[in-house]
Amino acid sequence: MVTQRQRVLVTGAAGRIGRALRTRLARPGRTLRLLDVAETAPAGPGEDVEVVRASFTDPDAIRAACRGADAVLHLGGEAGEASWERVREANIDGTAHLLEAARAQGVPRVVLASSLHAAGFRSREEAAAAPGGLLAAGSAPRPDTYYGASKAALEALGALYHHRFGMDVSCLRIGAFRPAPLAPEDLAGWLSPDDAARLVEACLRARPAGFRVLWGISRNTRRWWSLAEGEAIGYHPRDDAEDHLPALLASGAFTPDDLDPAAPRNSRVGGAFCTRPLGGAGRG
């Protein structure tokens, strides 16, 4: 019996998340087609990769890159707050080009990197009033920045391509993605690299085809956002930001007073982004 090889196109493959997920998504029977405008490393041990030096904002290039793909993991884009022109071109227009190329080439499944900043002004107060005291992953957008607004538009485009064309679309409202939490608000919204890979794998396996918005966070003790939607498709995170708390306190990164749930940076999904100037610099 011949097993069909799975080909997954990864945009933004040379970026921070793309580099971290690359080895974690490599497995027998899967080819990762790695697309970025920046240089991408060639295949390493145990990897089957195809490197494409191109921009997903180029309609012809992304159409060619989607040819023969079974799924797309769309990580490319402006990764933090910037001018409206920059976030619009990369995160809205670029996502539109990506989805149209996937549709034209018959790609049945797309995973879109959204951000918690699409719902940045959602609050702990709302979560407390919700079932189980947790904020649903599909909460309507309430962006905190131009960047957050662009990610809300990305989600809307994903919904359009699911409902109009039947494409399976998962939008991941990614939290504080890094090897370990750094800031007080990370104790609720941290996403470990290993859990990020688990979340993507769950999206690549999800059945039946649907449209879903999921929180991209780990199983953090202090989280106030729901993991039920991810668990419904098989996402079972294992890491917890709380495990890093003793070291953070010992290092002086912050104090116990900084953990007050009522503090502005801890009481809204977007944390400090909710008070940043529009168009200013800042990572997502």
C-alpha positions in Angstrom: 0.0 0.0 0.0 1.4 3.4 -1.0 1.0 6.2 1.5 0.5 9.6 0.0 3.1 12.2 1.1 1.8 15.3 2.8 3.1 18.6 1.6 2.7 21.6 3.9 3.5 25.1 2.6 4.9 27.3 5.4 5.0 31.1 4.8 7.3 33.2 6.9 9.4 30.1 7.4 12.5 32.1 8.2 10.8 34.1 10.9 10.8 33.6 14.7 7.9 31.2 14.8 8.7 29.5 11.5 12.2 28.6 12.6 11.0 27.2 15.9 8.3 25.1 14.4 10.3 23.8 11.5 12.0 20.9 13.3 9.0 20.3 15.4 6.7 19.8 12.4 9.2 17.6 10.5 8.2 13.9 10.3 8.3 10.9 8.0 5.9 11.2 5.1 5.8 15.0 5.2 7.5 17.6 3.1 7.7 21.2 4.3 7.7 23.8 1.6 9.4 26.7 3.3 8.7 30.2 1.8 10.2 33.5 2.8 11.8 36.5 1.3 14.7 36.0 3.7 17.3 33.3 3.3 16.1 29.9 4.7 18.5 27.2 5.8 18.6 24.0 3.7 17.4 20.7 4.9 18.9 19.4 8.1 18.9 15.8 9.6 15.6 14.2 9.4 14.0 17.0 7.3 12.4 16.9 3.9 12.1 20.5 2.8 11.7 22.5 -0.3 13.0 26.1 0.0 11.2 28.9 -1.9 12.7 32.4 -1.9 9.6 34.5 -2.6 7.0 36.8 -1.0 3.5 35.6 -0.3 2.4 39.1 -1.2 3.3 38.4 -4.8 0.2 36.8 -6.3 2.1 34.8 -9.0 4.7 33.6 -6.6 2.2 32.4 -3.9 0.1 30.8 -6.5 3.1 28.8 -7.7 4.1 27.9 -4.1 0.6 26.6 -3.4 0.6 24.2 -6.3 0.5 20.6 -5.0 0.2 21.6 -1.3 -2.1 19.7 1.0 -2.2 22.5 3.6 -0.8 26.0 4.2 0.6 27.2 7.5 0.5 31.0 7.1 3.0 32.6 9.5 4.2 35.4 7.2 3.3 39.0 7.8 4.1 42.1 9.8 4.8 40.7 13.2 4.0 43.7 15.4 2.6 47.2 15.5 3.6 49.4 12.5 2.1 52.0 10.2 -1.3 51.2 8.8 0.2 50.9 5.3 2.6 48.3 6.4 0.2 46.1 8.3 -2.4 46.4 5.7 -0.1 45.4 2.8 1.4 42.4 4.6 -1.4 41.1 6.9 -4.6 42.0 5.0 -3.7 42.2 1.3 -1.0 39.5 1.7 -3.5 37.1 3.4 -6.0 37.8 0.7 -3.4 36.8 -2.0 -2.6 33.7 0.0 -6.1 32.5 0.4 -7.0 33.2 -3.2 -3.9 31.3 -4.3 -4.8 28.4 -2.1 -8.3 28.3 -3.4 -7.1 28.5 -7.1 -4.7 25.6 -6.5 -7.2 23.4 -4.6 -5.5 23.5 -1.2 -8.2 22.2 1.2 -6.7 23.4 4.5 -5.2 26.7 5.8 -3.9 27.5 9.2 -3.6 31.3 9.8 -1.5 33.0 12.4 -3.8 35.5 14.0 -2.9 37.1 17.3 -4.4 37.7 20.8 -4.2 41.4 19.8 -7.2 40.8 17.5 -9.2 40.7 20.8 -6.8 42.9 22.8 -9.5 44.9 24.6 -11.4 41.9 25.8 -11.2 41.9 29.6 -11.0 39.7 32.7 -14.3 41.1 33.7 -15.9 39.6 30.6 -14.2 36.3 31.2 -15.5 36.2 34.8 -19.0 36.6 33.4 -18.5 33.8 30.9 -19.2 30.1 31.4 -16.4 28.6 33.5 -14.9 32.1 34.0 -12.9 31.7 30.8 -13.0 33.9 27.7 -14.2 31.9 24.6 -11.7 31.6 21.8 -14.3 32.8 19.3 -15.0 36.1 21.1 -15.7 38.8 18.6 -12.7 40.9 17.7 -11.8 43.9 19.8 -8.4 44.9 18.5 -5.9 47.0 20.4 -3.7 48.3 17.6 -3.4 48.5 13.8 -1.7 45.2 14.1 -4.6 43.7 16.0 -7.1 45.2 13.5 -5.1 43.5 10.6 -5.3 40.2 12.4 -9.1 40.6 12.9 -9.3 41.2 9.1 -7.3 38.1 8.6 -9.8 36.1 10.6 -12.7 37.6 8.6 -11.0 36.6 5.3 -10.5 33.1 6.7 -14.2 32.9 7.5 -15.1 34.1 4.0 -13.0 31.4 2.3 -14.5 28.7 4.5 -18.1 29.7 4.1 -17.9 30.5 0.4 -15.5 27.8 -0.8 -15.6 25.1 1.9 -11.9 25.5 2.8 -10.9 24.3 6.3 -9.6 27.3 8.1 -8.1 27.6 11.6 -7.2 31.0 13.0 -4.7 30.9 15.9 -4.8 33.8 18.3 -1.2 33.4 19.2 -0.1 34.6 22.6 3.4 35.4 24.0 5.4 32.9 21.8 8.8 32.4 23.2 10.9 29.7 24.9 9.9 31.0 28.4 7.6 33.8 29.7 9.2 37.2 30.3 6.5 39.6 31.5 3.7 39.4 34.1 1.0 39.1 31.4 2.9 36.1 29.9 1.8 34.0 32.9 -1.7 33.9 31.4 -0.9 34.2 27.6 2.4 32.3 27.1 2.7 29.8 24.2 5.6 27.5 24.3 7.2 26.4 21.0 6.3 22.7 21.8 2.7 23.6 22.4 2.6 25.7 19.3 3.6 22.7 17.3 0.9 20.6 19.0 -1.7 23.2 18.2 -0.7 23.3 14.5 -0.7 19.5 14.3 -4.2 19.4 15.7 -5.3 21.9 13.1 -3.7 19.8 10.3 -5.7 16.8 11.5 -9.1 18.5 12.3 -12.2 16.9 10.8 -14.7 17.7 9.4 -13.8 20.9 7.5 -14.8 24.0 9.4 -13.9 27.5 10.4 -12.4 27.9 13.9 -10.8 30.6 16.0 -8.5 29.2 18.8 -6.4 30.7 21.5 -2.8 30.0 20.9 -1.7 29.6 24.5 -0.2 26.9 26.7 -2.0 25.2 29.7 -1.1 28.1 32.0 -2.3 28.0 35.5 -3.2 31.7 35.4 -4.9 31.7 32.0 -8.4 33.2 31.8 -9.0 32.2 28.1 -10.7 29.0 27.1 -8.8 26.0 25.8 -12.0 24.0 25.2 -12.2 25.0 21.5 -8.7 23.7 20.9 -9.3 20.5 22.9 -12.3 19.8 20.7 -9.9 19.2 17.8 -7.3 17.4 19.8 -5.1 20.2 21.1 -3.8 19.2 24.5 -1.1 21.6 25.7 1.4 20.4 28.3 3.5 23.4 29.3 2.7 25.9 32.0 4.1 29.4 32.4 3.8 28.9 36.2 6.7 26.6 36.2 8.9 29.5 35.3 7.6 31.9 37.9 10.2 31.1 40.7 13.1 31.8 38.4 11.5 35.0 37.1 10.9 36.3 40.6 14.4 35.3 41.7 15.9 37.1 38.7 14.1 40.3 39.5 12.3 40.3 36.1 9.3 41.4 38.1 7.9 41.3 41.6 4.8 39.7 43.2 3.1 43.1 43.1 3.3 43.0 39.3 1.1 40.0 39.2 -2.0 41.8 40.4 -4.9 40.6 38.2 -6.5 44.1 38.3 -3.4 45.8 36.9 -4.1 47.2 33.4 -1.5 45.0 31.8 -2.9 41.9 33.4 -6.6 42.7 33.0 -6.9 42.9 29.2 -6.0 40.3 26.6 -3.7 42.8 24.8 -1.8 43.8 27.9 0.5 46.7 27.3 -0.5 46.9 23.7 -3.7 48.5 24.8 -1.9 51.7 25.7 0.7 51.8 22.9 0.6 54.6 20.4 -1.0 53.5 17.1 1.6 52.8 14.5 4.4 52.5 17.0 6.9 49.7 17.1 6.2 46.5 19.1 6.3 42.8 18.6 3.1 40.6 18.5 
